[in-house]
């Protein structure tokens, strides 16, 4: 029995180790536009993760760390709500991404 690989070492060494990801570039002179749904989705993941971490800290009775995380979460949540719902008299669901 031999090696399960069908390639020899010389061929394997010349192939790229990882697949390159091509990024879409903005046309010359234009700034790249953010992918709003990706930003908002990542925001939701931050909130979910912080809530999970907060629950773990409370279970461990580490109330000082839980308080610090709660304060950071509130700042993030306020920013996220501004992005999602808008601020002041602008209560549009488009928020700050208008």
N, C-alpha and C positions, 0 to 999 in steps of 0.2 A: 504494500500500500504506500501511497505517496501523499504529496500535498494536495489538498482539496482545491487549491487555486488553479485556475486555468491559464493564468498569465505568468510569464516568467518575471524575475526581479527587474530586469533591464526595462521592460515595457512599463511596469508598475511605477518605476521611479520617474519616468518622463511624463506621466499623467498628473494633472493638477490634483492636489490633496483635497481641496474643497471646491464646491461648485460656486462660481462667481455669480453674484446677483447684479443684474443690470438695473440701474436707477434711471427713472425718467428724469430728464433734465428740462428745466424751463427754457423757452426760447431765449436767445441772446437779448439782454436788456430787460428781461422780466424776472421778478422775484418768484421763487417757487411758491406755490399756493399750498397751505396746509390741508391735509385730509381731515376735515372737520369731524366726520363720523369716527375716524380712528382716534382722534384726540379725546372725544367724549367717551368712547368705549374704554380707552385707557384710564380715563378719570373714574369711571365706574369700578374698574378693577382696583384702583388705588383705594377707593372707599371700602370695597368689600374686604380687601386685605387688611386694612387698618381696623375694621370692625372685628375681624377674626383675631388679630393680634391683641386688640383691646380685651376681648373675652378671655384670652389665655392669661393676660396679665392680671385680670380680676380674679380668675380661678387660682392663680398663684399668690393672691393677696399682695401683689406688688402695686399698691395704690399710688405711690409716687410716680412710677413709670406710666401707669395707666392714665393719671392726670395729665402728664406731659404729652402722651400720645393723643388723648382726647382734645387737648388744645390745638395740636397740629392738625388733627382731623377736622376740627371746626373751621379753621382757617381755610383748609383745602375745600371743604364742603361749601363754604360761602363763595369762594372763587368759582367752583364748579356750577353753583346755582346761577351766578351772574352769567356764565357762558351759556347755560342752558335756557334760562328764562328771561334774561335781560334785567336791567336795573332802573330805578327811578320811575318815571312815568312810562317808560318803554317796557311793557310786560309781554312783549312778543316772544314766542317760543324760539325765535332765531337767536335771541340774546345778543352777546357781543360779537358774534360772527356775521352780523348784518353786512 
